[in-house]
Every structure is written in C-alpha cells, then in structure tokens.
Amino acid sequence: MCNNKKDDECKCLAEILTVISILQENSECSDNCLDTCDRGFLGCSPVAIRCNTRPVILYNCCTGTPWEFPITKEDVVCDTTGVTCSRVLRVEKIDGCCATFRVLQPSTDVETATAIPYAATNSFVTVNLNCVGAIRCLQDTFVDCI
C-alpha cells in the first residue's frame, strides 16, 4: 500500500519537487532546453516569455491515475458536480514528504492561451508524497498572479 512507506522513501519525488520550487522562486529563461523534470532552469528559448512555473501532474501510486482537484475552494467533487477541475499543479512548498501545490486552471484568454496556457487559482492542495507514484512535468510557462 502507498501509505505504508517511511518518510525517507519519498526522497526522489521530494528532491525533484524541491528543485522545481527553487527554480520557480529564481525563475530565468535560458536558450538551452532539455525536457526533463529536473532540468536546472525554467524556459526553453530566448524569445519565450519569462517562465516562472514548471507545471506538473501527479499520479496516484496505487491506481496510476492522475489526480484532479477543484479550481475553487468550495467543497465539491470534481467528477460528479460538473465543477471545473484541473490536473495541472504548481509546487509551492515542500516539507519532507509533504508538498503543497497550487491548482492551475486552463487560461480563458483566447488571445494569450498559446503563450500563457494556465492561470493561477486560489485553490491549494497538500499531498503526502508517499502516495504519489509519478510526476509528469509539462512545458515551462509563465503563470500570472503568483
């Protein structure tokens, strides 16, 4: 079972998320682009907008399915109420095997959606990294209002 792991067993995920968190705090773009979660910089090209976020999707270690969270603070269930939810997250804080993420929603501005695909929400989740089986990193981007 996922929850039977010791705190030090989440070290791999915690270290990657810590690197992402530090990069986001000190975001700069670079013209060297390696598409890995632990790439040592944010951004992919000198002509790109300044990147400040490496969005991630978390997968449940027991089922292998991606987690989905509401984009609001209302007490809702994503799959039964029609409430808009998102799988895309921004790491905000790491404390051992505990990670806090901001839920990102798809951009609603059609004109900038290609360059800025996500918008920040005021919805946060705290996750036990022992329950995370995988992290998928998405393209580095700029998220307004961080």
Summary of the structure (lengths in Angstrom):
residues: 146
radius of gyration: 15.3
end to end distance: 35.1
largest distance: 46.9
contacts: 414
relative contact order: 0.24
helix: 20%
strand: 31%
